Amino acid sequence: MAERILTGIKPTGQLTLGNYIGVLKHLPKEVDRGECFYFIADLHALTLPIDPEVLRQNSIDLACFYMAAGLDTSKVTLFLQSSVSAHAEMNAIMQNYLYMGELSRMTQFKDKSAKMKESAIGLGLFAYPVLMASDIILYDASIVPVGEDQKQHVELTRDLVNRFNNRYGDILTMPKPEMRKVGARIMSLSDPSKKMSKSDPKGDIFLKDDLAVIRKKIMSAVTDSGSEVKYDVENKPGISNLLTIYASLKDISIEEAEEEFVGYRYGDFKKAVADVVVNELEAFQKKYREILESKAYEKVLVEGAKKANEVANKTLNRVKKAVGLLSL
Ligand code: AQP
């Protein structure tokens, strides 16, 4: 069987440059390596309060963003998580094989719940990694492209697969998280100690931002003391983040990017970074608008759901049989 590649993005807010550089930009090329399943993780988006209309709009936007990144939709299966009920069924089974202790150690849960009152923390937020593991398992995915923050959840899925297979035989496929060498963690432009994140918009560049606004945001990004453009995350986190953005969009190494800016002042360096970002997002935004207006995403999502259901139901039946659930 060809390798299966799976990744999902939550429609929790407007996508950021972090989501783009960490994952989205690289997805079209994956078709050369295997069979690709990409989805809109709308069930995951319910783990924090979200307005229904906003969720609907974000989901449509996300479908358009996936397509605008250049996916060949005749080769990639693009679908809404909620269109495939096997995700919820697999979740109901797998929640019995992951433990409270493990889930409470997840960094993302700790970070997100730390900002909330205990009485407002939903079970879904706590059990988020169970659903994510179910997503991965259902498609027998061996490669899971993610940003750095999701690596821990894929590692937990690996533990689950080991545990399950030790008990029931060789039923589940072992997944592997795959991160970019450059750009797996893009930081906020206003506070480079924090990840650029959809749900924490301070210092974010949004993929839908006006190009002039993007330029302005980069020109006013926090920099560091000194004047040399050098990659040094500890002492120059702001400059290092901008170098990472530049290198990943130009598809070059950090060292190559550093060489380009020897002798540059911060202002000129920022202008070069802004040019690259604006250039990349200008074409991307144009495609996004065309897809949104033509509603080309509708047919793609309907067909994607058909294919995803076929594949997911096969795995679900295999798992049901393994654990002793009757299918009459
Ligand atoms: N700053 C980032 N740099 C690189 N990669 C990133 N990703 C997210 N932020 C960065 C990667 O994008 C993919 C989709 O993310 P997600 O929607 O599943 O949720 P997330 O990881 O929780 O991302 P956000 O933007 O921080 O969303 P919210 O604020 O809703 O939680 C993932 O592969 C992620 O690693």
Residues whose N, C-alpha, C, O or C-beta is under 5 A from the ligand:
A	BS01	AQP	G8 I9 K10 T12 G18 N19 G22 V23 P145 V146 G147 E148 D149 Q150 G183 A184 R185 I186 M187 K195 M196 S197 K198 S199 D200
